[in-house]
């Protein structure tokens, strides 16, 4: 998966999580959104795994890559914690969205995505 595809997957996951958080669901059972939230989170895990290598493949070899890698690891830990739960409520996703780790990662991704667009 190239860096642009990783950025897209992470942005799509975040957008879905914003919508999911607003639904007020007590859990993810029995709804299409509930099934989708786990799919988007798994997609985010895939996109985050190896993201530093994807940066290098794009020629982004600056100290910033270590920042991305660190933010990705912190975000992966939070996302995996959520995925490990028996049920995923809108409130749980809202709390994940508010995580400083995820917010830092998203800022990194937006920055990388903009750099890629300008190339």
CORHUKA-V169970 format. One record per helix or strand of 3 or more residues. SS is the DSSP state (H for helix, E for strand). FROM is the first residue (numbers start at 1). LEN is the number of residues. If there is no record, write none. Layout:
BEGIN
SS | FROM | LEN
SS | FROM | LEN
END
This chain:
BEGIN
H | 3 | 19
H | 32 | 17
H | 51 | 7
H | 64 | 20
H | 90 | 9
H | 100 | 18
END
